[in-house]
Amino acid sequence: MPCDQVQLITVSLQAADGDILKQALESIGAYSVRMIGTRLHAYLDGESITMRDGKITLATAYGNASDARETANRIQRAYAEQTVRTAAKRFGWK
C-alpha cells in the first residue's frame, strides 16, 4: 500500500462502556489509552483506535485490512472478557 494512504476499519460496539473498553484495551497491551468525556483514544500494534458514539475506528497506515480486522476481533474479545469480569465482580463471583 502506498505510504500516503490510511485504511480505516470501523467496528460497531453499540452501547459500549468506555471504562470497560479502556480496561480491555489495557489488558491486551494498548498504550496511551485516554478517555476524554465519552471519547476514547489509544494505540495498539501501530494502529490508532478511537471510540466515539459507541463505535470503534481503527486507523492504520502500514498494515493491511486483514491485520486491522484481526485487531478489531482482539478488541471485541477483550471487551467481552472484561464485561464478564466486571459483572462477576459486581455479583461477588470469583
N, C-alpha and C positions, 0 to 999 in steps of 0.2 A: 504494500500500500504506500502511495506517495506520502512523504513526510508532512505535507501541508493539509492532510485530511484528518478529521477526528470522527470516530464512529461513536454513535450514541445508541445505547440499548436501554429501553425503559421497561422496568418490571413493576407490575401493579401489585402493591400490598395495601389494599384498601383498609382503612381504619387502623393502620399501623400505629403502634405506640412508640413514640420517639425514644423514650427511656429504655424500653426493651430492645429496640433496634440498636441503640448505642451500645448496650451491653453485649448484644450478639456480635456486632462488628468487632468490638474489642476482643471478644473470645476467639475470633478467627484471625487475629493479627492486624486489624486495621489500625492506622495511626492518624494522628491529628483529628480525632473524632470530636466534632464540636456541635453542640446544639445551640441554635440562636432562635429563640422563640419556638415556633413549630417546625423550623427548618433544621436539617442535619447535613453536615458535610464531613467527609472522611476520605482517606486514601487507602487502597488495598491492592497489592500486586501491580503497582504502577497505574492504577485506574482511579479516576476521581469519582466519588459516589456522592450523590445529592438526593435528599428526600424532601419533597415538598408536596403538600396536599395528599399524603398517603401513597405517593408514587416515588419509586427509586429510579434515578437515572444514572447509568454508568457511562462515563466518557473515557475512551481510550484512544491514544494517538498512535500507538505502535503495535498493539495486539490485533487479533482478528476477531470476527464476530463470534466464533465458537468459544474463544477464550473468555470473552465478555459474558456469554451465556453461561459458561461454567461458573464464573464468579457470581453471577446472579443466582444460580442454583445453590452455591455455597451460602450466600446471604440468606436465602429463603430457608434453608435447612437450619442455619444458626438461629434465625429468628424463631422458627418453630420450637427448637430446643430451649431457647431462652424463655419463651412463652410458657412452656411446660414447667420449667424450673421456677418461674415466678409464681405460677398457680400453685405448685407444690409447696412453696414457702408460705404462701398466703394461707393454705389449709393445714399447715403444720406437718406436712409429709416430709420424709427424708429423701 
